[in-house]
Amino acid sequence: MSFDLVVWAMDHGSTSADVQAAHELCRQGEHVDGEPDRRIAAFYTELTAAYPDRGPAAGAPESPWAVDPLHVATDHVEMRLRPACADEVLLTIERLAGEHGLLLLDPQDGSVYPPPARV
């Protein structure tokens, strides 16, 4: 069984409830139109440079992705990870979220974490 993580580009001062509400809208298929937020675009580019979600490497057994390509919207990136995903992948996701000022949502329990750089 996979587990999900979602990074969100929210305004400064956004609360856990704001992130959870935005995620619920996403689950209902409601997305903001337009180009991805620059923070989302940079996060996705850097993450997939290390862990491709397209091409031959995407479906390889060593890929961390349970589902590819990743779901990328204007304000978030949803990642379905394999249960045996290496800790290094999770640390990379956290680090990149911090570098780009993104909030991290664990949809399994609803927890929202500020990026490490903001703590």
Number of C-alpha atoms within 10 A of each C-alpha: 8 14 15 16 17 22 29 25 22 18 11 8 7 11 14 17 12 14 22 17 12 18 21 13 13 15 10 9 8 11 15 11 9 9 11 18 16 13 21 24 19 15 24 23 13 15 17 14 10 10 18 22 24 12 10 8 12 19 17 12 10 13 20 24 24 22 16 17 17 18 13 16 19 18 22 27 20 20 23 19 22 18 13 12 16 13 9 9 16 14 11 15 22 20 16 22 28 19 16 17 23 28 25 26 22 15 16 9 7 13 13 20 17 18 20 16 14 11 7
